[in-house]
């Protein structure tokens, strides 16, 4: 893997994620980064990059579980719902803000951020119709032009107006609590699932006996 010019941006995360060790230890992952082309970054930058790798992997796992639940739950619930066509098949999902009944087969999904949420959903084959983007015109890091062609921007860098979201008529909205989404308002538009982001930078960098020189 050519990691001679690693930078702390989203493209680096997408490039590094498949190769990084599956560990939740920030210092271990930061050391791995140092040995794999990121020695030019400062210790804090390596810690921050390690945190982003861990969070991306965790969200991908969580999104995978959600998608798997939608697939495996189809059989009995769809059959039970068949006599009443107006009742959509749903599944209850626990998340950072509580529990939400989500459709088993969502067709119009919105991602509330372009980094932790959008790319994993697209990789899992979830039909995303809208997402927060980066830059103007809209850029969706990690996605090809073909993958991003039909995704509508709902804000540059952060969520824009709720009217834009509502106009897309989503059947599921997904994000992370790190960006502090307006959960109650979004829930009025469509079922909303907010995954938990748990930064451990302060705890990791304050461990006794560990200092920047070790990273």
PyMOL CGO cylinders between C-alpha atoms (Angstrom):
from pymol import cmd
from pymol.cgo import CYLINDER

trace = [
    CYLINDER, 0.00, 0.00, 0.00, 1.44, 3.38, -1.00, 0.3, 1, 1, 1, 1, 1, 1,
    CYLINDER, 1.44, 3.38, -1.00, 0.94, 5.59, 2.04, 0.3, 1, 1, 1, 1, 1, 1,
    CYLINDER, 0.94, 5.59, 2.04, 3.78, 8.03, 1.47, 0.3, 1, 1, 1, 1, 1, 1,
    CYLINDER, 3.78, 8.03, 1.47, 1.46, 11.00, 1.17, 0.3, 1, 1, 1, 1, 1, 1,
    CYLINDER, 1.46, 11.00, 1.17, -1.27, 10.31, 3.68, 0.3, 1, 1, 1, 1, 1, 1,
    CYLINDER, -1.27, 10.31, 3.68, -3.31, 13.36, 4.68, 0.3, 1, 1, 1, 1, 1, 1,
    CYLINDER, -3.31, 13.36, 4.68, -6.02, 13.63, 7.29, 0.3, 1, 1, 1, 1, 1, 1,
    CYLINDER, -6.02, 13.63, 7.29, -8.93, 13.83, 4.87, 0.3, 1, 1, 1, 1, 1, 1,
    CYLINDER, -8.93, 13.83, 4.87, -11.81, 11.61, 3.87, 0.3, 1, 1, 1, 1, 1, 1,
    CYLINDER, -11.81, 11.61, 3.87, -10.08, 10.14, 0.84, 0.3, 1, 1, 1, 1, 1, 1,
    CYLINDER, -10.08, 10.14, 0.84, -7.28, 8.90, 3.11, 0.3, 1, 1, 1, 1, 1, 1,
    CYLINDER, -7.28, 8.90, 3.11, -9.83, 7.25, 5.40, 0.3, 1, 1, 1, 1, 1, 1,
    CYLINDER, -9.83, 7.25, 5.40, -11.39, 5.39, 2.48, 0.3, 1, 1, 1, 1, 1, 1,
    CYLINDER, -11.39, 5.39, 2.48, -7.94, 4.31, 1.29, 0.3, 1, 1, 1, 1, 1, 1,
    CYLINDER, -7.94, 4.31, 1.29, -6.67, 3.25, 4.71, 0.3, 1, 1, 1, 1, 1, 1,
    CYLINDER, -6.67, 3.25, 4.71, -9.78, 1.59, 6.15, 0.3, 1, 1, 1, 1, 1, 1,
    CYLINDER, -9.78, 1.59, 6.15, -9.46, -1.76, 4.30, 0.3, 1, 1, 1, 1, 1, 1,
    CYLINDER, -9.46, -1.76, 4.30, -5.84, -2.14, 5.43, 0.3, 1, 1, 1, 1, 1, 1,
    CYLINDER, -5.84, -2.14, 5.43, -5.94, -0.86, 9.02, 0.3, 1, 1, 1, 1, 1, 1,
    CYLINDER, -5.94, -0.86, 9.02, -5.93, -3.39, 11.89, 0.3, 1, 1, 1, 1, 1, 1,
    CYLINDER, -5.93, -3.39, 11.89, -9.34, -4.05, 13.43, 0.3, 1, 1, 1, 1, 1, 1,
    CYLINDER, -9.34, -4.05, 13.43, -8.57, -2.55, 16.83, 0.3, 1, 1, 1, 1, 1, 1,
    CYLINDER, -8.57, -2.55, 16.83, -10.26, 0.04, 19.03, 0.3, 1, 1, 1, 1, 1, 1,
    CYLINDER, -10.26, 0.04, 19.03, -6.97, 1.01, 20.70, 0.3, 1, 1, 1, 1, 1, 1,
    CYLINDER, -6.97, 1.01, 20.70, -6.15, 4.53, 19.52, 0.3, 1, 1, 1, 1, 1, 1,
    CYLINDER, -6.15, 4.53, 19.52, -2.48, 4.34, 20.45, 0.3, 1, 1, 1, 1, 1, 1,
    CYLINDER, -2.48, 4.34, 20.45, -2.00, 0.99, 18.73, 0.3, 1, 1, 1, 1, 1, 1,
    CYLINDER, -2.00, 0.99, 18.73, -3.65, 2.29, 15.58, 0.3, 1, 1, 1, 1, 1, 1,
    CYLINDER, -3.65, 2.29, 15.58, -1.67, 5.55, 15.71, 0.3, 1, 1, 1, 1, 1, 1,
    CYLINDER, -1.67, 5.55, 15.71, 1.55, 3.52, 15.93, 0.3, 1, 1, 1, 1, 1, 1,
    CYLINDER, 1.55, 3.52, 15.93, 0.43, 1.47, 12.92, 0.3, 1, 1, 1, 1, 1, 1,
    CYLINDER, 0.43, 1.47, 12.92, -0.18, 4.70, 11.01, 0.3, 1, 1, 1, 1, 1, 1,
    CYLINDER, -0.18, 4.70, 11.01, 3.29, 5.94, 11.88, 0.3, 1, 1, 1, 1, 1, 1,
    CYLINDER, 3.29, 5.94, 11.88, 4.83, 2.76, 10.49, 0.3, 1, 1, 1, 1, 1, 1,
    CYLINDER, 4.83, 2.76, 10.49, 2.69, 2.84, 7.35, 0.3, 1, 1, 1, 1, 1, 1,
    CYLINDER, 2.69, 2.84, 7.35, 3.40, 6.21, 5.83, 0.3, 1, 1, 1, 1, 1, 1,
    CYLINDER, 3.40, 6.21, 5.83, 1.99, 8.72, 8.32, 0.3, 1, 1, 1, 1, 1, 1,
    CYLINDER, 1.99, 8.72, 8.32, 5.24, 9.53, 10.14, 0.3, 1, 1, 1, 1, 1, 1,
    CYLINDER, 5.24, 9.53, 10.14, 5.11, 13.04, 8.68, 0.3, 1, 1, 1, 1, 1, 1,
    CYLINDER, 5.11, 13.04, 8.68, 1.93, 13.78, 10.64, 0.3, 1, 1, 1, 1, 1, 1,
    CYLINDER, 1.93, 13.78, 10.64, 2.09, 15.13, 14.17, 0.3, 1, 1, 1, 1, 1, 1,
    CYLINDER, 2.09, 15.13, 14.17, 1.24, 12.73, 17.04, 0.3, 1, 1, 1, 1, 1, 1,
    CYLINDER, 1.24, 12.73, 17.04, -2.11, 14.47, 17.58, 0.3, 1, 1, 1, 1, 1, 1,
    CYLINDER, -2.11, 14.47, 17.58, -2.92, 14.25, 13.87, 0.3, 1, 1, 1, 1, 1, 1,
    CYLINDER, -2.92, 14.25, 13.87, -2.18, 10.52, 13.93, 0.3, 1, 1, 1, 1, 1, 1,
    CYLINDER, -2.18, 10.52, 13.93, -4.45, 10.10, 16.97, 0.3, 1, 1, 1, 1, 1, 1,
    CYLINDER, -4.45, 10.10, 16.97, -7.21, 12.04, 15.20, 0.3, 1, 1, 1, 1, 1, 1,
    CYLINDER, -7.21, 12.04, 15.20, -6.80, 9.94, 12.05, 0.3, 1, 1, 1, 1, 1, 1,
    CYLINDER, -6.80, 9.94, 12.05, -6.89, 6.77, 14.16, 0.3, 1, 1, 1, 1, 1, 1,
    CYLINDER, -6.89, 6.77, 14.16, -10.13, 7.93, 15.80, 0.3, 1, 1, 1, 1, 1, 1,
    CYLINDER, -10.13, 7.93, 15.80, -11.71, 8.56, 12.41, 0.3, 1, 1, 1, 1, 1, 1,
    CYLINDER, -11.71, 8.56, 12.41, -10.71, 5.10, 11.18, 0.3, 1, 1, 1, 1, 1, 1,
    CYLINDER, -10.71, 5.10, 11.18, -12.25, 3.47, 14.26, 0.3, 1, 1, 1, 1, 1, 1,
    CYLINDER, -12.25, 3.47, 14.26, -15.46, 5.49, 13.98, 0.3, 1, 1, 1, 1, 1, 1,
    CYLINDER, -15.46, 5.49, 13.98, -15.83, 4.71, 10.28, 0.3, 1, 1, 1, 1, 1, 1,
    CYLINDER, -15.83, 4.71, 10.28, -15.38, 0.99, 10.91, 0.3, 1, 1, 1, 1, 1, 1,
    CYLINDER, -15.38, 0.99, 10.91, -17.88, 1.05, 13.79, 0.3, 1, 1, 1, 1, 1, 1,
    CYLINDER, -17.88, 1.05, 13.79, -20.48, 2.82, 11.70, 0.3, 1, 1, 1, 1, 1, 1,
    CYLINDER, -20.48, 2.82, 11.70, -19.97, 0.40, 8.83, 0.3, 1, 1, 1, 1, 1, 1,
    CYLINDER, -19.97, 0.40, 8.83, -20.55, -2.49, 11.23, 0.3, 1, 1, 1, 1, 1, 1,
    CYLINDER, -20.55, -2.49, 11.23, -23.63, -0.78, 12.69, 0.3, 1, 1, 1, 1, 1, 1,
    CYLINDER, -23.63, -0.78, 12.69, -25.02, 0.04, 9.28, 0.3, 1, 1, 1, 1, 1, 1,
    CYLINDER, -25.02, 0.04, 9.28, -24.35, -3.54, 8.22, 0.3, 1, 1, 1, 1, 1, 1,
    CYLINDER, -24.35, -3.54, 8.22, -26.33, -4.85, 11.17, 0.3, 1, 1, 1, 1, 1, 1,
    CYLINDER, -26.33, -4.85, 11.17, -29.15, -2.47, 10.31, 0.3, 1, 1, 1, 1, 1, 1,
    CYLINDER, -29.15, -2.47, 10.31, -29.13, -3.58, 6.67, 0.3, 1, 1, 1, 1, 1, 1,
    CYLINDER, -29.13, -3.58, 6.67, -28.92, -7.24, 7.67, 0.3, 1, 1, 1, 1, 1, 1,
    CYLINDER, -28.92, -7.24, 7.67, -31.86, -6.76, 10.01, 0.3, 1, 1, 1, 1, 1, 1,
    CYLINDER, -31.86, -6.76, 10.01, -33.86, -5.30, 7.16, 0.3, 1, 1, 1, 1, 1, 1,
    CYLINDER, -33.86, -5.30, 7.16, -33.05, -8.31, 5.00, 0.3, 1, 1, 1, 1, 1, 1,
    CYLINDER, -33.05, -8.31, 5.00, -33.48, -11.10, 7.55, 0.3, 1, 1, 1, 1, 1, 1,
    CYLINDER, -33.48, -11.10, 7.55, -36.61, -9.56, 9.00, 0.3, 1, 1, 1, 1, 1, 1,
    CYLINDER, -36.61, -9.56, 9.00, -38.47, -9.46, 5.71, 0.3, 1, 1, 1, 1, 1, 1,
    CYLINDER, -38.47, -9.46, 5.71, -40.03, -12.92, 5.75, 0.3, 1, 1, 1, 1, 1, 1,
    CYLINDER, -40.03, -12.92, 5.75, -42.40, -13.10, 8.71, 0.3, 1, 1, 1, 1, 1, 1,
    CYLINDER, -42.40, -13.10, 8.71, -43.18, -9.42, 9.06, 0.3, 1, 1, 1, 1, 1, 1,
    CYLINDER, -43.18, -9.42, 9.06, -43.99, -8.93, 5.39, 0.3, 1, 1, 1, 1, 1, 1,
    CYLINDER, -43.99, -8.93, 5.39, -46.26, -11.98, 5.46, 0.3, 1, 1, 1, 1, 1, 1,
    CYLINDER, -46.26, -11.98, 5.46, -47.98, -10.74, 8.59, 0.3, 1, 1, 1, 1, 1, 1,
    CYLINDER, -47.98, -10.74, 8.59, -48.50, -7.34, 7.00, 0.3, 1, 1, 1, 1, 1, 1,
    CYLINDER, -48.50, -7.34, 7.00, -49.83, -8.72, 3.73, 0.3, 1, 1, 1, 1, 1, 1,
    CYLINDER, -49.83, -8.72, 3.73, -53.56, -8.74, 4.70, 0.3, 1, 1, 1, 1, 1, 1,
    CYLINDER, -53.56, -8.74, 4.70, -53.35, -5.02, 5.50, 0.3, 1, 1, 1, 1, 1, 1,
    CYLINDER, -53.35, -5.02, 5.50, -51.74, -3.30, 2.54, 0.3, 1, 1, 1, 1, 1, 1,
    CYLINDER, -51.74, -3.30, 2.54, -51.69, 0.08, 4.28, 0.3, 1, 1, 1, 1, 1, 1,
    CYLINDER, -51.69, 0.08, 4.28, -49.42, -1.19, 7.07, 0.3, 1, 1, 1, 1, 1, 1,
    CYLINDER, -49.42, -1.19, 7.07, -45.73, -1.10, 6.07, 0.3, 1, 1, 1, 1, 1, 1,
    CYLINDER, -45.73, -1.10, 6.07, -43.35, -3.75, 7.39, 0.3, 1, 1, 1, 1, 1, 1,
    CYLINDER, -43.35, -3.75, 7.39, -41.01, -2.24, 9.96, 0.3, 1, 1, 1, 1, 1, 1,
    CYLINDER, -41.01, -2.24, 9.96, -38.33, -3.23, 12.43, 0.3, 1, 1, 1, 1, 1, 1,
    CYLINDER, -38.33, -3.23, 12.43, -37.46, -1.54, 15.74, 0.3, 1, 1, 1, 1, 1, 1,
    CYLINDER, -37.46, -1.54, 15.74, -33.88, -0.24, 15.91, 0.3, 1, 1, 1, 1, 1, 1,
    CYLINDER, -33.88, -0.24, 15.91, -32.12, 1.02, 19.04, 0.3, 1, 1, 1, 1, 1, 1,
    CYLINDER, -32.12, 1.02, 19.04, -29.80, 3.99, 18.57, 0.3, 1, 1, 1, 1, 1, 1,
    CYLINDER, -29.80, 3.99, 18.57, -28.22, 6.94, 20.38, 0.3, 1, 1, 1, 1, 1, 1,
    CYLINDER, -28.22, 6.94, 20.38, -31.50, 8.86, 20.66, 0.3, 1, 1, 1, 1, 1, 1,
    CYLINDER, -31.50, 8.86, 20.66, -33.81, 5.98, 21.59, 0.3, 1, 1, 1, 1, 1, 1,
    CYLINDER, -33.81, 5.98, 21.59, -35.70, 3.48, 19.46, 0.3, 1, 1, 1, 1, 1, 1,
    CYLINDER, -35.70, 3.48, 19.46, -37.21, 3.92, 16.02, 0.3, 1, 1, 1, 1, 1, 1,
    CYLINDER, -37.21, 3.92, 16.02, -39.38, 1.74, 13.81, 0.3, 1, 1, 1, 1, 1, 1,
    CYLINDER, -39.38, 1.74, 13.81, -37.66, 1.69, 10.44, 0.3, 1, 1, 1, 1, 1, 1,
    CYLINDER, -37.66, 1.69, 10.44, -38.90, 0.21, 7.15, 0.3, 1, 1, 1, 1, 1, 1,
    CYLINDER, -38.90, 0.21, 7.15, -37.51, -3.21, 6.32, 0.3, 1, 1, 1, 1, 1, 1,
    CYLINDER, -37.51, -3.21, 6.32, -36.85, -2.16, 2.75, 0.3, 1, 1, 1, 1, 1, 1,
    CYLINDER, -36.85, -2.16, 2.75, -36.16, 1.58, 2.70, 0.3, 1, 1, 1, 1, 1, 1,
    CYLINDER, -36.16, 1.58, 2.70, -36.09, 3.05, -0.78, 0.3, 1, 1, 1, 1, 1, 1,
    CYLINDER, -36.09, 3.05, -0.78, -35.40, 6.74, -0.10, 0.3, 1, 1, 1, 1, 1, 1,
    CYLINDER, -35.40, 6.74, -0.10, -32.66, 7.15, 2.50, 0.3, 1, 1, 1, 1, 1, 1,
    CYLINDER, -32.66, 7.15, 2.50, -31.00, 10.39, 3.57, 0.3, 1, 1, 1, 1, 1, 1,
    CYLINDER, -31.00, 10.39, 3.57, -27.50, 10.55, 5.12, 0.3, 1, 1, 1, 1, 1, 1,
    CYLINDER, -27.50, 10.55, 5.12, -26.86, 13.41, 7.53, 0.3, 1, 1, 1, 1, 1, 1,
    CYLINDER, -26.86, 13.41, 7.53, -23.12, 13.57, 6.89, 0.3, 1, 1, 1, 1, 1, 1,
    CYLINDER, -23.12, 13.57, 6.89, -20.84, 12.81, 3.96, 0.3, 1, 1, 1, 1, 1, 1,
    CYLINDER, -20.84, 12.81, 3.96, -18.08, 11.22, 6.00, 0.3, 1, 1, 1, 1, 1, 1,
    CYLINDER, -18.08, 11.22, 6.00, -19.23, 8.65, 8.56, 0.3, 1, 1, 1, 1, 1, 1,
    CYLINDER, -19.23, 8.65, 8.56, -22.67, 7.89, 7.13, 0.3, 1, 1, 1, 1, 1, 1,
    CYLINDER, -22.67, 7.89, 7.13, -22.93, 8.28, 3.37, 0.3, 1, 1, 1, 1, 1, 1,
    CYLINDER, -22.93, 8.28, 3.37, -20.05, 6.14, 2.10, 0.3, 1, 1, 1, 1, 1, 1,
    CYLINDER, -20.05, 6.14, 2.10, -20.78, 3.08, 4.30, 0.3, 1, 1, 1, 1, 1, 1,
    CYLINDER, -20.78, 3.08, 4.30, -24.45, 3.17, 3.29, 0.3, 1, 1, 1, 1, 1, 1,
    CYLINDER, -24.45, 3.17, 3.29, -23.59, 3.30, -0.41, 0.3, 1, 1, 1, 1, 1, 1,
    CYLINDER, -23.59, 3.30, -0.41, -21.07, 0.48, 0.06, 0.3, 1, 1, 1, 1, 1, 1,
    CYLINDER, -21.07, 0.48, 0.06, -23.86, -1.60, 1.59, 0.3, 1, 1, 1, 1, 1, 1,
    CYLINDER, -23.86, -1.60, 1.59, -26.14, -0.95, -1.37, 0.3, 1, 1, 1, 1, 1, 1,
    CYLINDER, -26.14, -0.95, -1.37, -28.59, 1.22, 0.58, 0.3, 1, 1, 1, 1, 1, 1,
    CYLINDER, -28.59, 1.22, 0.58, -30.55, 3.51, -1.79, 0.3, 1, 1, 1, 1, 1, 1,
    CYLINDER, -30.55, 3.51, -1.79, -29.41, 6.98, -0.68, 0.3, 1, 1, 1, 1, 1, 1,
    CYLINDER, -29.41, 6.98, -0.68, -31.23, 9.86, -2.35, 0.3, 1, 1, 1, 1, 1, 1,
    CYLINDER, -31.23, 9.86, -2.35, -29.83, 12.78, -0.37, 0.3, 1, 1, 1, 1, 1, 1,
    CYLINDER, -29.83, 12.78, -0.37, -26.85, 13.65, 1.80, 0.3, 1, 1, 1, 1, 1, 1,
    CYLINDER, -26.85, 13.65, 1.80, -24.86, 16.47, 3.29, 0.3, 1, 1, 1, 1, 1, 1,
    CYLINDER, -24.86, 16.47, 3.29, -22.08, 17.19, 0.80, 0.3, 1, 1, 1, 1, 1, 1,
    CYLINDER, -22.08, 17.19, 0.80, -18.69, 18.88, 0.86, 0.3, 1, 1, 1, 1, 1, 1,
    CYLINDER, -18.69, 18.88, 0.86, -17.86, 21.87, -1.31, 0.3, 1, 1, 1, 1, 1, 1,
    CYLINDER, -17.86, 21.87, -1.31, -19.73, 23.59, -4.09, 0.3, 1, 1, 1, 1, 1, 1,
    CYLINDER, -19.73, 23.59, -4.09, -20.60, 22.05, -6.46, 0.3, 1, 1, 1, 1, 1, 1,
    CYLINDER, -20.60, 22.05, -6.46, -21.46, 19.12, -4.24, 0.3, 1, 1, 1, 1, 1, 1,
    CYLINDER, -21.46, 19.12, -4.24, -18.72, 16.58, -3.58, 0.3, 1, 1, 1, 1, 1, 1,
    CYLINDER, -18.72, 16.58, -3.58, -19.28, 13.20, -1.91, 0.3, 1, 1, 1, 1, 1, 1,
    CYLINDER, -19.28, 13.20, -1.91, -15.87, 11.89, -0.77, 0.3, 1, 1, 1, 1, 1, 1,
    CYLINDER, -15.87, 11.89, -0.77, -15.23, 8.24, -1.47, 0.3, 1, 1, 1, 1, 1, 1,
    CYLINDER, -15.23, 8.24, -1.47, -17.98, 7.90, -4.07, 0.3, 1, 1, 1, 1, 1, 1,
    CYLINDER, -17.98, 7.90, -4.07, -17.56, 7.60, -7.80, 0.3, 1, 1, 1, 1, 1, 1,
    CYLINDER, -17.56, 7.60, -7.80, -19.33, 9.99, -10.16, 0.3, 1, 1, 1, 1, 1, 1,
    CYLINDER, -19.33, 9.99, -10.16, -21.77, 7.21, -10.98, 0.3, 1, 1, 1, 1, 1, 1,
    CYLINDER, -21.77, 7.21, -10.98, -22.53, 6.51, -7.32, 0.3, 1, 1, 1, 1, 1, 1,
    CYLINDER, -22.53, 6.51, -7.32, -23.10, 10.17, -6.51, 0.3, 1, 1, 1, 1, 1, 1,
    CYLINDER, -23.10, 10.17, -6.51, -24.97, 11.12, -9.70, 0.3, 1, 1, 1, 1, 1, 1,
    CYLINDER, -24.97, 11.12, -9.70, -28.46, 10.77, -8.20, 0.3, 1, 1, 1, 1, 1, 1,
    CYLINDER, -28.46, 10.77, -8.20, -27.70, 12.01, -4.67, 0.3, 1, 1, 1, 1, 1, 1,
    CYLINDER, -27.70, 12.01, -4.67, -29.16, 15.42, -3.88, 0.3, 1, 1, 1, 1, 1, 1,
    CYLINDER, -29.16, 15.42, -3.88, -27.20, 17.73, -1.57, 0.3, 1, 1, 1, 1, 1, 1,
    CYLINDER, -27.20, 17.73, -1.57, -29.07, 18.71, 1.59, 0.3, 1, 1, 1, 1, 1, 1,
    CYLINDER, -29.07, 18.71, 1.59, -26.35, 21.06, 2.80, 0.3, 1, 1, 1, 1, 1, 1,
    CYLINDER, -26.35, 21.06, 2.80, -22.71, 22.00, 2.30, 0.3, 1, 1, 1, 1, 1, 1,
    CYLINDER, -22.71, 22.00, 2.30, -20.71, 20.64, 5.23, 0.3, 1, 1, 1, 1, 1, 1,
    CYLINDER, -20.71, 20.64, 5.23, -23.73, 20.52, 7.49, 0.3, 1, 1, 1, 1, 1, 1,
    CYLINDER, -23.73, 20.52, 7.49, -27.47, 19.97, 7.28, 0.3, 1, 1, 1, 1, 1, 1,
    CYLINDER, -27.47, 19.97, 7.28, -29.26, 22.78, 5.48, 0.3, 1, 1, 1, 1, 1, 1,
    CYLINDER, -29.26, 22.78, 5.48, -32.97, 23.51, 5.65, 0.3, 1, 1, 1, 1, 1, 1,
    CYLINDER, -32.97, 23.51, 5.65, -35.43, 20.91, 6.85, 0.3, 1, 1, 1, 1, 1, 1,
    CYLINDER, -35.43, 20.91, 6.85, -37.63, 21.88, 3.93, 0.3, 1, 1, 1, 1, 1, 1,
    CYLINDER, -37.63, 21.88, 3.93, -35.01, 20.49, 1.55, 0.3, 1, 1, 1, 1, 1, 1,
    CYLINDER, -35.01, 20.49, 1.55, -35.05, 17.20, 3.43, 0.3, 1, 1, 1, 1, 1, 1,
    CYLINDER, -35.05, 17.20, 3.43, -38.85, 17.04, 3.50, 0.3, 1, 1, 1, 1, 1, 1,
    CYLINDER, -38.85, 17.04, 3.50, -39.08, 17.79, -0.22, 0.3, 1, 1, 1, 1, 1, 1,
    CYLINDER, -39.08, 17.79, -0.22, -37.14, 14.60, -0.98, 0.3, 1, 1, 1, 1, 1, 1,
    CYLINDER, -37.14, 14.60, -0.98, -39.80, 12.54, 0.81, 0.3, 1, 1, 1, 1, 1, 1,
    CYLINDER, -39.80, 12.54, 0.81, -37.36, 10.14, 2.53, 0.3, 1, 1, 1, 1, 1, 1,
    CYLINDER, -37.36, 10.14, 2.53, -38.55, 6.95, 4.19, 0.3, 1, 1, 1, 1, 1, 1,
    CYLINDER, -38.55, 6.95, 4.19, -35.47, 6.75, 6.45, 0.3, 1, 1, 1, 1, 1, 1,
    CYLINDER, -35.47, 6.75, 6.45, -32.91, 9.27, 7.77, 0.3, 1, 1, 1, 1, 1, 1,
    CYLINDER, -32.91, 9.27, 7.77, -29.55, 8.13, 9.20, 0.3, 1, 1, 1, 1, 1, 1,
    CYLINDER, -29.55, 8.13, 9.20, -26.76, 10.08, 10.89, 0.3, 1, 1, 1, 1, 1, 1,
    CYLINDER, -26.76, 10.08, 10.89, -24.44, 10.29, 13.91, 0.3, 1, 1, 1, 1, 1, 1,
    CYLINDER, -24.44, 10.29, 13.91, -24.86, 12.25, 17.13, 0.3, 1, 1, 1, 1, 1, 1,
    CYLINDER, -24.86, 12.25, 17.13, -21.48, 13.95, 16.65, 0.3, 1, 1, 1, 1, 1, 1,
    CYLINDER, -21.48, 13.95, 16.65, -23.08, 16.47, 14.27, 0.3, 1, 1, 1, 1, 1, 1,
    CYLINDER, -23.08, 16.47, 14.27, -25.96, 17.13, 16.72, 0.3, 1, 1, 1, 1, 1, 1,
    CYLINDER, -25.96, 17.13, 16.72, -28.82, 16.69, 14.25, 0.3, 1, 1, 1, 1, 1, 1,
    CYLINDER, -28.82, 16.69, 14.25, -32.25, 18.18, 15.01, 0.3, 1, 1, 1, 1, 1, 1,
    CYLINDER, -32.25, 18.18, 15.01, -33.65, 14.76, 15.83, 0.3, 1, 1, 1, 1, 1, 1,
    CYLINDER, -33.65, 14.76, 15.83, -37.19, 15.74, 16.83, 0.3, 1, 1, 1, 1, 1, 1,
    CYLINDER, -37.19, 15.74, 16.83, -37.73, 17.80, 13.68, 0.3, 1, 1, 1, 1, 1, 1,
    CYLINDER, -37.73, 17.80, 13.68, -36.23, 15.13, 11.44, 0.3, 1, 1, 1, 1, 1, 1,
    CYLINDER, -36.23, 15.13, 11.44, -38.38, 12.46, 13.07, 0.3, 1, 1, 1, 1, 1, 1,
    CYLINDER, -38.38, 12.46, 13.07, -41.44, 14.40, 11.99, 0.3, 1, 1, 1, 1, 1, 1,
    CYLINDER, -41.44, 14.40, 11.99, -40.30, 14.00, 8.39, 0.3, 1, 1, 1, 1, 1, 1,
    CYLINDER, -40.30, 14.00, 8.39, -39.30, 10.32, 8.41, 0.3, 1, 1, 1, 1, 1, 1,
    CYLINDER, -39.30, 10.32, 8.41, -38.06, 7.59, 10.79, 0.3, 1, 1, 1, 1, 1, 1,
    CYLINDER, -38.06, 7.59, 10.79, -34.65, 8.78, 11.99, 0.3, 1, 1, 1, 1, 1, 1,
    CYLINDER, -34.65, 8.78, 11.99, -31.76, 6.68, 13.32, 0.3, 1, 1, 1, 1, 1, 1,
    CYLINDER, -31.76, 6.68, 13.32, -28.80, 8.43, 14.97, 0.3, 1, 1, 1, 1, 1, 1,
    CYLINDER, -28.80, 8.43, 14.97, -25.74, 6.28, 15.63, 0.3, 1, 1, 1, 1, 1, 1,
    CYLINDER, -25.74, 6.28, 15.63, -23.43, 7.06, 18.53, 0.3, 1, 1, 1, 1, 1, 1,
    CYLINDER, -23.43, 7.06, 18.53, -20.03, 8.67, 18.06, 0.3, 1, 1, 1, 1, 1, 1,
    CYLINDER, -20.03, 8.67, 18.06, -17.82, 8.21, 21.13, 0.3, 1, 1, 1, 1, 1, 1,
    CYLINDER, -17.82, 8.21, 21.13, -14.52, 10.08, 20.83, 0.3, 1, 1, 1, 1, 1, 1,
    CYLINDER, -14.52, 10.08, 20.83, -11.81, 8.77, 23.13, 0.3, 1, 1, 1, 1, 1, 1,
    CYLINDER, -11.81, 8.77, 23.13, -9.03, 11.18, 22.18, 0.3, 1, 1, 1, 1, 1, 1,
    CYLINDER, -9.03, 11.18, 22.18, -8.79, 12.87, 25.58, 0.3, 1, 1, 1, 1, 1, 1,
    CYLINDER, -8.79, 12.87, 25.58, -8.75, 9.56, 27.48, 0.3, 1, 1, 1, 1, 1, 1,
    CYLINDER, -8.75, 9.56, 27.48, -6.13, 8.04, 25.19, 0.3, 1, 1, 1, 1, 1, 1,
    CYLINDER, -6.13, 8.04, 25.19, -3.76, 11.00, 25.24, 0.3, 1, 1, 1, 1, 1, 1,
    CYLINDER, -3.76, 11.00, 25.24, -3.95, 11.33, 29.03, 0.3, 1, 1, 1, 1, 1, 1,
    CYLINDER, -3.95, 11.33, 29.03, -2.93, 7.74, 29.86, 0.3, 1, 1, 1, 1, 1, 1,
    CYLINDER, -2.93, 7.74, 29.86, -0.18, 7.61, 32.53, 0.3, 1, 1, 1, 1, 1, 1,
    CYLINDER, -0.18, 7.61, 32.53, 3.24, 6.83, 31.12, 0.3, 1, 1, 1, 1, 1, 1,
    CYLINDER, 3.24, 6.83, 31.12, 2.30, 7.63, 27.51, 0.3, 1, 1, 1, 1, 1, 1,
    CYLINDER, 2.30, 7.63, 27.51, 3.44, 10.76, 25.74, 0.3, 1, 1, 1, 1, 1, 1,
    CYLINDER, 3.44, 10.76, 25.74, 3.62, 12.16, 22.23, 0.3, 1, 1, 1, 1, 1, 1,
    CYLINDER, 3.62, 12.16, 22.23, 7.14, 10.92, 21.73, 0.3, 1, 1, 1, 1, 1, 1,
    CYLINDER, 7.14, 10.92, 21.73, 5.90, 7.32, 21.74, 0.3, 1, 1, 1, 1, 1, 1,
    CYLINDER, 5.90, 7.32, 21.74, 3.57, 7.86, 18.76, 0.3, 1, 1, 1, 1, 1, 1,
]
cmd.load_cgo(trace, "trace")
